[in-house]
Amino acid sequence: MDAIGCVVDFAVLKEALGHVAAGLDHRLLNELPPFGEVNPTAENLAAHFFKEMRSNLGRYTSVRLEAVTVWESATAAVTYREE
């Protein structure tokens, strides 16, 4: 936690998420790692975002990523978390 009580600034989270999303945006997912090996389902996308975000936030020792939720529609979502 920093001097103002913030664990990690939302700008940092937005940048990390943008970095992960930019690698997938407007691309054929089946041609990108790791989706050449696994089907790009919502479940696998959530796992991919979780692992990439955890890696991107690794320098913040006080941050622990709990879960990533991917929404397919307004009423359908999947949440990935690791034990």
BAVOMAR-266166 format. One line per field, with one value per atom (N, C-alpha, C, CB): residue number from 1; x negated, y negated, z negated; chain; atom name; residue in three letters. Coordinates in Angstrom, 1 decimal, padded with zeros to 4 digits. Atoms other than C-alpha are relative to their C-alpha. Glycine has a CB too. Layout:
num: NUM / ...
c1: X / ...
c2: Y / ...
c3: Z / ...
chaine: A / ...
atome: CA / ...
residu: ALA / ...
//
This chain:
num: 1 / 1 / 1 / 1 / 2 / 2 / 2 / 2 / 3 / 3 / 3 / 3 / 4 / 4 / 4 / 4 / 5 / 5 / 5 / 5 / 6 / 6 / 6 / 6 / 7 / 7 / 7 / 7 / 8 / 8 / 8 / 8 / 9 / 9 / 9 / 9 / 10 / 10 / 10 / 10 / 11 / 11 / 11 / 11 / 12 / 12 / 12 / 12 / 13 / 13 / 13 / 13 / 14 / 14 / 14 / 14 / 15 / 15 / 15 / 15 / 16 / 16 / 16 / 16 / 17 / 17 / 17 / 17 / 18 / 18 / 18 / 18 / 19 / 19 / 19 / 19 / 20 / 20 / 20 / 20 / 21 / 21 / 21 / 21 / 22 / 22 / 22 / 22 / 23 / 23 / 23 / 23 / 24 / 24 / 24 / 24 / 25 / 25 / 25 / 25 / 26 / 26 / 26 / 26 / 27 / 27 / 27 / 27 / 28 / 28 / 28 / 28 / 29 / 29 / 29 / 29 / 30 / 30 / 30 / 30 / 31 / 31 / 31 / 31 / 32 / 32 / 32 / 32 / 33 / 33 / 33 / 33 / 34 / 34 / 34 / 34 / 35 / 35 / 35 / 35 / 36 / 36 / 36 / 36 / 37 / 37 / 37 / 37 / 38 / 38 / 38 / 38 / 39 / 39 / 39 / 39 / 40 / 40 / 40 / 40 / 41 / 41 / 41 / 41 / 42 / 42 / 42 / 42 / 43 / 43 / 43 / 43 / 44 / 44 / 44 / 44 / 45 / 45 / 45 / 45 / 46 / 46 / 46 / 46 / 47 / 47 / 47 / 47 / 48 / 48 / 48 / 48 / 49 / 49 / 49 / 49 / 50 / 50 / 50 / 50 / 51 / 51 / 51 / 51 / 52 / 52 / 52 / 52 / 53 / 53 / 53 / 53 / 54 / 54 / 54 / 54 / 55 / 55 / 55 / 55 / 56 / 56 / 56 / 56 / 57 / 57 / 57 / 57 / 58 / 58 / 58 / 58 / 59 / 59 / 59 / 59 / 60 / 60 / 60 / 60 / 61 / 61 / 61 / 61 / 62 / 62 / 62 / 62 / 63 / 63 / 63 / 63 / 64 / 64 / 64 / 64 / 65 / 65 / 65 / 65 / 66 / 66 / 66 / 66 / 67 / 67 / 67 / 67 / 68 / 68 / 68 / 68 / 69 / 69 / 69 / 69 / 70 / 70 / 70 / 70 / 71 / 71 / 71 / 71 / 72 / 72 / 72 / 72 / 73 / 73 / 73 / 73 / 74 / 74 / 74 / 74 / 75 / 75 / 75 / 75 / 76 / 76 / 76 / 76 / 77 / 77 / 77 / 77 / 78 / 78 / 78 / 78 / 79 / 79 / 79 / 79 / 80 / 80 / 80 / 80 / 81 / 81 / 81 / 81 / 82 / 82 / 82 / 82 / 83 / 83 / 83 / 83
c1: -000.8 / 000.0 / -000.9 / 001.0 / 000.8 / -001.3 / 000.4 / 000.0 / -000.3 / -001.2 / 001.4 / -000.9 / -001.4 / 002.4 / 001.0 / 000.3 / -000.9 / 003.7 / 000.4 / 001.2 / -000.3 / 003.7 / -001.0 / -000.1 / 000.8 / 002.4 / -000.6 / 000.8 / 000.5 / 002.1 / 001.0 / -000.2 / -000.9 / 003.4 / 000.8 / -000.9 / -000.8 / 006.2 / -000.6 / 001.4 / 000.7 / 004.1 / -000.9 / -000.7 / 000.9 / 001.6 / 000.8 / -000.8 / -000.8 / 004.3 / 000.5 / 001.2 / -000.5 / 005.8 / -001.1 / 000.5 / 001.1 / 002.4 / -000.4 / -001.3 / 000.3 / 001.7 / 001.1 / -000.1 / -001.1 / 005.1 / 000.0 / 001.4 / 000.1 / 004.7 / -001.1 / -000.2 / 001.1 / 001.4 / 000.4 / -001.2 / -000.5 / 003.0 / 001.0 / 000.6 / -001.0 / 006.0 / -000.5 / 001.1 / 000.6 / 003.9 / -000.6 / -001.1 / 000.5 / 002.3 / 001.0 / -000.9 / -001.0 / 005.6 / 001.0 / 000.8 / -001.0 / 007.7 / -000.1 / -000.1 / -000.1 / 008.8 / -001.0 / -000.3 / 000.9 / 006.8 / 000.8 / -001.3 / -000.6 / 007.8 / -000.6 / -000.2 / 000.5 / 007.4 / -000.6 / 001.1 / 000.5 / 006.8 / -001.4 / 000.9 / 001.4 / 003.6 / -001.0 / 000.0 / 000.8 / 002.2 / -000.3 / 000.6 / 000.3 / 000.4 / 000.8 / -001.5 / 000.1 / 001.7 / 001.1 / 000.0 / -001.3 / 004.9 / -000.2 / 000.8 / 000.3 / 003.1 / 000.1 / -001.3 / 000.0 / 003.0 / 001.4 / -001.1 / -001.3 / 006.3 / 001.1 / -000.2 / -001.1 / 009.7 / 000.2 / 001.3 / -000.2 / 010.3 / 001.4 / -000.3 / -001.3 / 013.4 / -000.1 / 000.4 / 000.0 / 014.4 / -000.8 / 001.5 / 000.7 / 013.0 / -001.5 / 000.4 / 001.4 / 009.6 / -000.5 / -000.3 / 000.4 / 009.6 / -000.1 / 001.1 / 000.1 / 010.3 / -001.3 / 001.2 / 001.2 / 007.4 / -001.2 / -000.2 / 001.1 / 005.1 / -000.1 / 000.3 / 000.1 / 006.0 / -000.5 / 001.4 / 000.4 / 005.5 / -001.5 / 000.7 / 001.4 / 002.0 / -000.8 / -000.3 / 000.7 / 000.9 / 000.1 / 000.6 / -000.1 / 002.3 / -000.9 / 001.5 / 000.8 / 000.6 / -001.5 / 000.2 / 001.4 / -002.7 / -000.2 / -000.3 / 000.1 / -002.2 / 000.0 / 001.1 / -000.1 / -001.4 / -001.1 / 001.4 / 001.0 / -004.3 / -000.9 / -000.8 / 000.9 / -006.4 / 000.7 / -000.4 / -000.7 / -003.7 / 000.2 / 001.4 / 000.0 / -004.4 / 001.2 / -001.3 / -001.2 / -001.4 / 001.3 / 000.1 / -001.2 / 001.0 / 000.1 / -000.1 / -000.2 / 002.5 / 001.3 / 000.1 / -001.1 / 004.8 / 000.9 / -000.4 / -001.0 / 007.9 / 000.7 / 001.0 / -000.8 / 009.9 / 000.1 / 001.4 / -000.3 / 010.7 / 001.4 / -001.1 / -001.3 / 014.2 / 000.1 / 001.2 / -000.2 / 014.9 / 001.5 / -000.8 / -001.4 / 018.4 / 000.2 / 000.6 / -000.4 / 019.9 / 001.1 / 000.3 / -001.2 / 023.1 / 000.4 / 001.2 / -000.4 / 025.0 / 000.4 / 001.2 / -000.4 / 026.1 / -000.8 / 001.4 / 000.8 / 023.4 / -001.5 / 000.1 / 001.4 / 019.9 / -000.6 / -000.1 / 000.8 / 017.1 / -001.0 / -000.6 / 001.1 / 014.7 / -001.1 / 000.6 / 001.2 / 011.2 / -000.7 / -000.9 / 000.8 / 009.3 / -000.8 / 000.9 / 000.9 / 006.4 / 000.1 / -001.4 / 000.0 / 006.3 / -001.3 / 000.1
c2: 001.2 / 000.0 / -001.2 / 000.0 / 001.2 / -003.4 / -001.0 / -000.7 / 001.1 / -006.7 / -000.4 / -001.1 / 000.4 / -007.4 / 001.2 / -000.7 / -001.1 / -003.9 / 000.8 / -000.4 / -000.7 / -002.6 / 001.2 / -000.9 / -001.1 / 000.9 / -000.1 / 001.3 / 000.2 / 000.4 / -001.0 / 001.3 / 001.0 / -002.6 / 000.7 / -001.1 / -000.6 / -001.8 / -000.3 / -000.7 / 000.3 / -003.4 / 001.1 / -001.3 / -001.1 / -000.6 / 001.2 / 000.3 / -001.1 / 002.0 / -000.1 / 000.2 / 000.3 / 000.4 / 000.3 / -001.4 / -000.2 / 000.4 / 001.5 / -000.8 / -001.4 / 004.0 / 000.8 / 000.6 / -000.6 / 005.1 / -000.4 / -000.4 / 000.5 / 003.0 / 000.7 / -001.5 / -000.7 / 004.7 / 001.4 / 000.1 / -001.4 / 008.2 / 000.0 / 000.6 / 000.1 / 007.2 / -000.4 / -001.0 / 000.5 / 005.4 / 001.2 / -001.0 / -001.1 / 008.7 / 000.9 / 000.8 / -000.9 / 010.3 / -000.8 / 000.6 / 000.8 / 007.4 / 000.0 / -001.4 / 000.0 / 007.7 / 001.0 / -001.4 / -001.1 / 010.9 / 001.3 / 000.1 / -001.4 / 014.5 / 000.7 / 000.7 / -000.6 / 016.1 / 001.3 / 000.1 / -001.4 / 019.6 / -000.1 / 000.7 / 000.1 / 018.3 / -000.5 / -000.9 / 000.6 / 016.8 / 001.0 / -001.2 / -000.8 / 018.6 / -000.6 / 000.0 / -001.4 / 020.2 / 000.7 / 000.5 / -000.5 / 020.6 / 000.9 / -001.1 / -001.0 / 022.7 / 001.4 / -000.3 / -001.3 / 025.4 / 000.3 / 000.0 / -000.1 / 024.7 / -000.8 / -000.4 / 000.7 / 023.6 / -001.3 / 000.9 / 001.3 / 019.9 / -000.2 / -001.1 / 000.2 / 020.4 / -001.1 / 001.4 / 001.0 / 017.9 / 000.5 / -000.3 / -000.6 / 020.3 / -000.1 / 001.5 / 000.1 / 020.4 / -001.4 / 000.7 / 001.5 / 016.6 / -000.5 / -000.8 / 000.5 / 016.0 / 000.5 / 000.5 / -000.5 / 018.3 / -000.8 / 001.5 / 000.8 / 016.5 / -001.4 / -000.1 / 001.3 / 013.1 / 000.0 / -000.7 / -000.2 / 014.3 / 000.1 / 001.2 / -000.3 / 015.6 / -001.2 / 001.2 / 001.2 / 012.6 / -001.2 / -000.4 / 001.1 / 010.1 / 000.3 / -000.2 / -000.4 / 012.0 / -000.3 / 001.4 / 000.2 / 011.8 / -001.5 / 000.6 / 001.4 / 008.1 / -000.8 / -000.6 / 000.7 / 007.2 / 000.6 / 000.2 / -000.6 / 009.3 / -000.9 / 001.0 / 000.9 / 006.3 / -000.6 / -001.1 / 000.5 / 005.3 / 001.1 / -000.7 / -001.1 / 007.6 / 000.0 / 000.0 / 000.1 / 006.4 / 000.4 / -001.4 / -000.3 / 007.3 / 001.5 / -000.8 / -001.4 / 010.8 / 000.0 / 000.8 / -000.1 / 011.3 / 001.2 / 000.2 / -001.0 / 013.2 / 000.8 / -000.6 / -000.7 / 013.9 / -001.0 / 000.3 / 000.7 / 012.8 / 000.5 / 000.2 / -000.4 / 012.8 / -000.5 / -000.6 / 000.4 / 012.8 / 000.1 / 000.9 / 000.1 / 011.8 / 000.3 / -001.3 / -000.2 / 013.3 / -000.8 / 001.5 / 000.8 / 011.4 / -000.7 / 000.8 / 000.7 / 009.3 / 001.0 / -000.9 / -001.0 / 012.6 / 001.2 / 000.4 / -001.2 / 015.1 / -000.4 / 000.8 / 000.3 / 015.0 / 001.3 / -001.1 / -001.1 / 017.3 / -000.7 / 001.0 / 000.6 / 016.6 / 001.1 / -000.4 / -000.9 / 018.1 / -000.5 / 000.0 / 000.3 / 018.3 / 001.2 / -000.3 / -001.1 / 020.4 / 000.1 / -000.2 / -000.2 / 022.0 / -000.5 / 001.5
c3: 000.0 / 000.0 / 000.0 / -001.2 / -000.1 / 000.9 / -001.1 / 001.4 / 001.0 / -001.1 / -000.1 / 000.3 / 000.0 / -000.1 / -000.1 / 001.3 / 000.2 / -000.8 / 001.2 / -000.7 / -001.2 / 002.7 / 000.2 / 001.3 / -000.2 / 003.4 / 001.4 / -000.1 / -001.4 / 007.2 / 000.7 / 000.8 / -000.7 / 009.2 / 001.1 / 000.6 / -001.1 / 011.6 / 001.4 / 000.0 / -001.3 / 014.4 / 000.3 / -000.1 / -000.2 / 013.9 / 000.4 / -001.4 / -000.3 / 014.0 / 001.5 / -000.9 / -001.4 / 017.2 / 001.0 / 000.1 / -000.9 / 018.8 / 000.2 / -000.5 / -000.1 / 018.0 / 000.8 / -001.5 / -000.7 / 019.2 / 001.5 / -000.6 / -001.4 / 022.4 / 000.7 / 000.0 / -000.6 / 023.1 / 000.4 / -001.0 / -000.3 / 022.9 / 001.1 / -001.3 / -001.0 / 024.9 / 001.4 / -000.4 / -001.3 / 027.6 / 000.8 / -000.2 / -000.7 / 028.5 / 000.6 / -000.9 / -000.5 / 029.2 / 000.9 / -001.1 / -000.6 / 030.6 / 001.5 / -000.5 / -001.4 / 034.2 / 000.7 / 000.6 / -000.5 / 034.7 / 000.0 / -000.9 / 000.0 / 035.5 / -001.1 / 001.4 / 001.2 / 032.1 / 000.3 / -001.0 / -000.2 / 033.5 / 000.6 / 001.0 / -000.6 / 035.1 / -001.0 / 001.2 / 001.0 / 031.9 / -001.2 / -000.6 / 001.2 / 029.0 / -001.2 / -000.3 / 000.1 / 026.9 / 000.8 / -001.4 / -000.6 / 029.0 / 001.2 / 000.3 / -001.0 / 031.7 / -000.6 / 000.6 / 000.8 / 029.0 / -000.7 / -001.0 / 000.7 / 027.2 / 000.6 / -001.5 / -000.6 / 028.3 / -000.7 / 000.0 / 000.6 / 027.7 / -000.6 / 001.0 / 000.7 / 025.5 / -001.0 / -000.6 / 001.1 / 022.9 / -001.2 / -000.4 / 001.1 / 020.3 / 000.2 / -000.2 / -000.3 / 022.0 / 000.2 / 001.3 / 000.0 / 022.7 / -001.4 / 000.8 / 001.4 / 019.0 / -000.6 / -000.8 / 000.5 / 018.1 / 000.6 / 000.3 / -000.7 / 020.6 / -000.6 / 001.5 / 000.6 / 019.3 / -001.5 / 000.0 / 001.4 / 015.7 / 000.0 / -000.7 / 000.0 / 016.4 / 000.5 / 000.9 / -000.6 / 018.5 / -001.0 / 001.3 / 001.0 / 015.9 / -001.2 / -000.4 / 001.1 / 013.1 / 000.3 / -000.4 / -000.4 / 015.0 / 000.1 / 001.3 / -000.1 / 015.8 / -001.3 / 000.9 / 001.3 / 012.2 / -001.0 / -000.6 / 000.8 / 010.8 / -000.8 / 000.8 / 000.7 / 009.8 / -001.2 / 001.0 / 001.2 / 007.3 / -001.0 / 000.5 / 000.9 / 004.5 / -001.0 / -000.9 / 000.9 / 002.5 / 000.8 / -000.6 / -000.8 / 005.4 / 000.2 / 001.3 / -000.3 / 005.7 / 000.8 / -001.3 / -000.8 / 008.6 / -000.4 / 001.5 / 000.5 / 007.4 / 001.1 / -000.9 / -001.0 / 010.5 / 001.2 / -000.5 / -001.2 / 014.1 / 000.5 / 001.1 / -000.6 / 015.5 / 001.4 / -000.9 / -001.4 / 019.2 / 000.3 / 001.0 / -000.3 / 020.3 / 001.5 / -000.4 / -001.4 / 023.5 / 000.4 / 000.2 / -000.2 / 023.2 / -001.3 / 000.6 / 001.2 / 020.7 / -001.1 / 000.3 / 001.0 / 019.0 / -000.1 / 000.3 / 000.0 / 019.7 / -000.2 / 001.4 / 000.3 / 018.1 / -000.6 / -001.0 / 000.7 / 016.9 / -000.8 / 001.1 / 000.8 / 014.1 / -000.2 / -001.4 / 000.2 / 013.9 / -001.3 / 001.2 / 001.2 / 010.6 / -000.3 / -001.3 / 000.4 / 009.3 / -001.5 / 000.6 / 001.5 / 005.9 / -000.6 / -000.3
chaine: A / A / A / A / A / A / A / A / A / A / A / A / A / A / A / A / A / A / A / A / A / A / A / A / A / A / A / A / A / A / A / A / A / A / A / A / A / A / A / A / A / A / A / A / A / A / A / A / A / A / A / A / A / A / A / A / A / A / A / A / A / A / A / A / A / A / A / A / A / A / A / A / A / A / A / A / A / A / A / A / A / A / A / A / A / A / A / A / A / A / A / A / A / A / A / A / A / A / A / A / A / A / A / A / A / A / A / A / A / A / A / A / A / A / A / A / A / A / A / A / A / A / A / A / A / A / A / A / A / A / A / A / A / A / A / A / A / A / A / A / A / A / A / A / A / A / A / A / A / A / A / A / A / A / A / A / A / A / A / A / A / A / A / A / A / A / A / A / A / A / A / A / A / A / A / A / A / A / A / A / A / A / A / A / A / A / A / A / A / A / A / A / A / A / A / A / A / A / A / A / A / A / A / A / A / A / A / A / A / A / A / A / A / A / A / A / A / A / A / A / A / A / A / A / A / A / A / A / A / A / A / A / A / A / A / A / A / A / A / A / A / A / A / A / A / A / A / A / A / A / A / A / A / A / A / A / A / A / A / A / A / A / A / A / A / A / A / A / A / A / A / A / A / A / A / A / A / A / A / A / A / A / A / A / A / A / A / A / A / A / A / A / A / A / A / A / A / A / A / A / A / A / A / A / A / A / A / A / A / A / A / A / A / A / A / A / A / A / A / A / A / A / A / A / A / A / A / A / A / A / A / A
atome: N / CA / C / CB / N / CA / C / CB / N / CA / C / CB / N / CA / C / CB / N / CA / C / CB / N / CA / C / CB / N / CA / C / CB / N / CA / C / CB / N / CA / C / CB / N / CA / C / CB / N / CA / C / CB / N / CA / C / CB / N / CA / C / CB / N / CA / C / CB / N / CA / C / CB / N / CA / C / CB / N / CA / C / CB / N / CA / C / CB / N / CA / C / CB / N / CA / C / CB / N / CA / C / CB / N / CA / C / CB / N / CA / C / CB / N / CA / C / CB / N / CA / C / CB / N / CA / C / CB / N / CA / C / CB / N / CA / C / CB / N / CA / C / CB / N / CA / C / CB / N / CA / C / CB / N / CA / C / CB / N / CA / C / CB / N / CA / C / CB / N / CA / C / CB / N / CA / C / CB / N / CA / C / CB / N / CA / C / CB / N / CA / C / CB / N / CA / C / CB / N / CA / C / CB / N / CA / C / CB / N / CA / C / CB / N / CA / C / CB / N / CA / C / CB / N / CA / C / CB / N / CA / C / CB / N / CA / C / CB / N / CA / C / CB / N / CA / C / CB / N / CA / C / CB / N / CA / C / CB / N / CA / C / CB / N / CA / C / CB / N / CA / C / CB / N / CA / C / CB / N / CA / C / CB / N / CA / C / CB / N / CA / C / CB / N / CA / C / CB / N / CA / C / CB / N / CA / C / CB / N / CA / C / CB / N / CA / C / CB / N / CA / C / CB / N / CA / C / CB / N / CA / C / CB / N / CA / C / CB / N / CA / C / CB / N / CA / C / CB / N / CA / C / CB / N / CA / C / CB / N / CA / C / CB / N / CA / C / CB / N / CA / C / CB / N / CA / C / CB / N / CA / C / CB / N / CA / C / CB / N / CA / C / CB / N / CA / C / CB / N / CA / C / CB / N / CA / C / CB / N / CA / C / CB
residu: MET / MET / MET / MET / ASP / ASP / ASP / ASP / ALA / ALA / ALA / ALA / ILE / ILE / ILE / ILE / GLY / GLY / GLY / GLY / CYS / CYS / CYS / CYS / VAL / VAL / VAL / VAL / VAL / VAL / VAL / VAL / ASP / ASP / ASP / ASP / PHE / PHE / PHE / PHE / ALA / ALA / ALA / ALA / VAL / VAL / VAL / VAL / LEU / LEU / LEU / LEU / LYS / LYS / LYS / LYS / GLU / GLU / GLU / GLU / ALA / ALA / ALA / ALA / LEU / LEU / LEU / LEU / GLY / GLY / GLY / GLY / HIS / HIS / HIS / HIS / VAL / VAL / VAL / VAL / ALA / ALA / ALA / ALA / ALA / ALA / ALA / ALA / GLY / GLY / GLY / GLY / LEU / LEU / LEU / LEU / ASP / ASP / ASP / ASP / HIS / HIS / HIS / HIS / ARG / ARG / ARG / ARG / LEU / LEU / LEU / LEU / LEU / LEU / LEU / LEU / ASN / ASN / ASN / ASN / GLU / GLU / GLU / GLU / LEU / LEU / LEU / LEU / PRO / PRO / PRO / PRO / PRO / PRO / PRO / PRO / PHE / PHE / PHE / PHE / GLY / GLY / GLY / GLY / GLU / GLU / GLU / GLU / VAL / VAL / VAL / VAL / ASN / ASN / ASN / ASN / PRO / PRO / PRO / PRO / THR / THR / THR / THR / ALA / ALA / ALA / ALA / GLU / GLU / GLU / GLU / ASN / ASN / ASN / ASN / LEU / LEU / LEU / LEU / ALA / ALA / ALA / ALA / ALA / ALA / ALA / ALA / HIS / HIS / HIS / HIS / PHE / PHE / PHE / PHE / PHE / PHE / PHE / PHE / LYS / LYS / LYS / LYS / GLU / GLU / GLU / GLU / MET / MET / MET / MET / ARG / ARG / ARG / ARG / SER / SER / SER / SER / ASN / ASN / ASN / ASN / LEU / LEU / LEU / LEU / GLY / GLY / GLY / GLY / ARG / ARG / ARG / ARG / TYR / TYR / TYR / TYR / THR / THR / THR / THR / SER / SER / SER / SER / VAL / VAL / VAL / VAL / ARG / ARG / ARG / ARG / LEU / LEU / LEU / LEU / GLU / GLU / GLU / GLU / ALA / ALA / ALA / ALA / VAL / VAL / VAL / VAL / THR / THR / THR / THR / VAL / VAL / VAL / VAL / TRP / TRP / TRP / TRP / GLU / GLU / GLU / GLU / SER / SER / SER / SER / ALA / ALA / ALA / ALA / THR / THR / THR / THR / ALA / ALA / ALA / ALA / ALA / ALA / ALA / ALA / VAL / VAL / VAL / VAL / THR / THR / THR / THR / TYR / TYR / TYR / TYR / ARG / ARG / ARG / ARG / GLU / GLU / GLU / GLU / GLU / GLU / GLU / GLU
//
